[in-house]
């Protein structure tokens, strides 16, 4: 990572303060513990600037200060995030292994989770069949119009699902929607919760 000097400018569209904060995290990942003046010298920043940055990072739990030496090290929030990333990677790999036999039989496979009122794709495994996968990891899709979304809805209570879907009939998809399920407008029309939960 390049040094983030006090007088330097961030590339167009980027945040200089964020760049400096990330530089401090990177330094602490290599050389912790470090004090404010140590960080200022390594990042070529004014001590006052570093003090403001470490105050913000420490408040969020990204770094921690040793009460005896007043030096800083990486904090629990950053370590917890790293652990979650590793868990996600291992979960995604396990999903790919589990979906591989289905792909060999011509069935596309997905792993996804709820993100607000949408489905977030984490894994997509293309089969040997003729149907091409349109959803990629990181894509968001509506719950009422995709197989992934309907599967996630099926694991909720009636009240939870209705809260996510809203009070009125969900909007039908048109032919240009990349997550269309079924053929034409009729397959996505109506309110799936009525069929799924048996209430009018």
C-alpha positions as CSV (number, residue, x, y, z in Angstrom):
1,X,0.0,0.0,0.0
2,X,1.4,3.4,-0.9
3,X,2.0,6.0,1.8
4,X,-0.8,8.4,2.3
5,X,1.1,11.7,2.8
6,X,-0.3,14.7,4.6
7,X,-0.3,16.8,1.4
8,X,-1.1,14.1,-1.0
9,X,-4.4,13.8,-2.9
10,X,-6.5,10.7,-3.2
11,X,-7.4,9.6,-6.8
12,X,-10.5,11.1,-8.2
13,X,-13.6,9.7,-6.6
14,X,-11.8,8.3,-3.6
15,X,-11.7,9.4,0.1
16,X,-8.3,10.6,1.4
17,X,-9.4,10.1,5.0
18,X,-10.4,6.5,4.3
19,X,-7.2,5.9,2.5
20,X,-5.2,7.2,5.5
21,X,-7.3,5.1,7.9
22,X,-6.7,1.9,5.9
23,X,-3.0,2.7,5.8
24,X,-2.9,2.8,9.6
25,X,-4.7,-0.5,9.8
26,X,-2.2,-2.0,7.3
27,X,0.7,-0.7,9.4
28,X,-0.7,-2.1,12.6
29,X,-1.2,-5.4,10.9
30,X,2.5,-5.5,10.2
31,X,4.2,-3.8,13.1
32,X,1.8,-3.5,16.0
33,X,1.9,-2.2,18.6
34,X,2.7,1.4,17.4
35,X,2.2,4.8,19.0
36,X,0.8,7.9,17.3
37,X,4.2,9.3,16.5
38,X,5.4,6.0,15.1
39,X,2.4,5.8,12.8
40,X,2.8,9.5,11.8
41,X,6.4,8.8,10.7
42,X,5.5,5.6,8.8
43,X,2.5,7.2,7.1
44,X,4.2,10.6,6.6
45,X,1.3,12.3,8.3
46,X,1.1,14.9,11.0
47,X,0.7,13.5,14.5
48,X,-2.5,15.5,15.0
49,X,-4.0,13.9,11.9
50,X,-3.0,10.4,13.1
51,X,-4.5,11.1,16.5
52,X,-7.9,12.0,14.9
53,X,-7.8,8.9,12.8
54,X,-6.9,6.5,15.6
55,X,-9.5,8.1,17.8
56,X,-12.1,7.2,15.2
57,X,-10.8,3.7,14.6
58,X,-10.6,3.0,18.3
59,X,-14.1,4.2,18.8
60,X,-15.4,1.7,16.3
61,X,-13.3,-1.1,17.8
62,X,-11.1,-1.5,14.7
63,X,-8.0,-0.8,16.8
64,X,-7.3,-0.9,20.5
65,X,-4.9,1.1,22.7
66,X,-2.8,-0.5,25.4
67,X,-3.5,1.4,28.5
68,X,0.1,0.9,29.8
69,X,2.1,1.8,26.7
70,X,-0.5,4.0,24.9
71,X,0.4,2.1,21.7
72,X,-2.2,0.7,19.3
73,X,-2.9,-2.7,17.9
74,X,-5.7,-4.2,15.7
75,X,-9.0,-4.4,17.5
76,X,-11.7,-7.0,18.0
77,X,-14.0,-5.6,15.4
78,X,-11.4,-6.2,12.7
79,X,-10.6,-9.7,13.9
80,X,-14.3,-10.6,14.1
81,X,-14.8,-9.4,10.5
82,X,-11.8,-11.5,9.3
83,X,-13.3,-14.6,11.1
84,X,-16.7,-14.0,9.4
85,X,-15.0,-13.7,6.0
86,X,-13.2,-17.0,6.6
87,X,-16.5,-18.6,7.7
88,X,-18.3,-17.3,4.5
89,X,-15.5,-18.7,2.3
90,X,-15.7,-22.1,3.9
91,X,-19.5,-22.1,3.7
92,X,-19.4,-21.2,0.0
93,X,-16.9,-23.9,-0.7
94,X,-19.0,-26.5,1.1
95,X,-22.1,-25.3,-0.9
96,X,-20.2,-25.7,-4.2
97,X,-19.2,-29.3,-3.3
98,X,-22.8,-30.1,-2.3
99,X,-24.3,-28.6,-5.5
100,X,-21.7,-30.2,-7.8
101,X,-23.6,-33.6,-8.1
102,X,-26.8,-31.7,-9.0
103,X,-25.0,-29.7,-11.7
104,X,-23.8,-33.0,-13.2
105,X,-27.4,-34.0,-13.5
106,X,-28.3,-30.8,-15.3
107,X,-29.6,-28.8,-12.4
108,X,-28.3,-25.3,-11.7
109,X,-27.6,-24.7,-8.0
110,X,-27.6,-21.6,-5.7
111,X,-26.8,-20.6,-2.2
112,X,-28.4,-17.4,-0.9
113,X,-29.4,-15.5,2.2
114,X,-32.0,-12.8,3.0
115,X,-30.7,-9.2,2.8
116,X,-33.5,-6.9,3.8
117,X,-36.5,-7.7,1.5
118,X,-34.4,-9.3,-1.2
119,X,-32.4,-12.5,-1.8
120,X,-28.6,-12.2,-2.0
121,X,-26.8,-14.8,-4.0
122,X,-23.6,-16.2,-2.4
123,X,-22.9,-19.1,-4.7
124,X,-24.1,-20.1,-8.2
125,X,-23.1,-23.4,-9.8
126,X,-23.7,-23.8,-13.6
127,X,-25.0,-27.2,-14.6
128,X,-24.3,-29.1,-17.8
129,X,-27.9,-28.4,-18.9
130,X,-29.0,-25.9,-21.5
131,X,-30.3,-23.3,-19.0
132,X,-27.7,-20.6,-18.4
133,X,-27.3,-19.0,-15.0
134,X,-28.1,-15.3,-14.9
135,X,-27.6,-14.7,-11.2
136,X,-24.0,-14.3,-10.0
137,X,-22.6,-14.1,-6.4
138,X,-23.4,-10.6,-5.1
139,X,-26.6,-10.2,-7.1
140,X,-29.8,-9.2,-5.4
141,X,-33.2,-10.6,-6.5
142,X,-36.8,-10.2,-5.5
143,X,-38.2,-12.8,-3.2
144,X,-41.5,-13.4,-4.9
145,X,-40.2,-14.0,-8.4
146,X,-37.2,-16.3,-8.0
147,X,-36.8,-19.9,-6.9
148,X,-34.1,-18.7,-4.4
149,X,-36.4,-16.0,-3.0
150,X,-39.4,-18.4,-2.7
151,X,-37.2,-21.0,-0.9
152,X,-36.1,-18.3,1.6
153,X,-39.7,-17.2,2.1
154,X,-40.7,-20.8,2.8
155,X,-38.5,-20.8,5.9
156,X,-40.3,-17.9,7.5
157,X,-43.4,-17.6,9.4
158,X,-46.5,-16.2,7.8
159,X,-46.1,-12.8,9.5
160,X,-42.4,-12.6,8.7
161,X,-43.0,-13.3,5.0
162,X,-45.9,-10.9,4.7
163,X,-43.8,-8.2,6.4
164,X,-41.1,-8.6,3.7
165,X,-43.6,-8.8,0.8
166,X,-45.7,-5.8,1.8
167,X,-49.4,-5.4,2.0
168,X,-50.3,-5.4,-1.7
169,X,-49.7,-7.8,-4.5
170,X,-46.0,-7.8,-5.5
171,X,-45.1,-6.2,-8.8
172,X,-45.3,-8.6,-11.7
173,X,-42.1,-9.0,-13.7
174,X,-41.8,-7.9,-17.3
175,X,-39.8,-9.8,-19.9
176,X,-36.7,-7.7,-19.5
177,X,-36.2,-8.6,-15.8
178,X,-33.0,-10.6,-15.5
179,X,-34.4,-12.7,-12.6
180,X,-37.6,-13.8,-14.4
181,X,-38.9,-17.2,-13.3
182,X,-41.4,-19.0,-15.4
183,X,-42.5,-17.9,-18.9
184,X,-44.2,-14.7,-19.6
185,X,-46.2,-12.5,-17.3
186,X,-48.6,-15.1,-15.9
187,X,-46.0,-17.1,-14.1
188,X,-45.0,-14.2,-11.8
189,X,-48.4,-12.6,-11.4
190,X,-50.7,-12.6,-8.3
191,X,-49.6,-12.9,-4.7
192,X,-47.6,-16.0,-4.0
193,X,-48.2,-15.7,-0.3
194,X,-51.8,-16.6,-0.8
195,X,-50.9,-19.9,-2.3
196,X,-48.0,-20.6,0.0
197,X,-49.8,-19.7,3.3
198,X,-53.3,-20.5,2.3
199,X,-54.9,-17.2,3.2
200,X,-56.8,-14.8,1.0
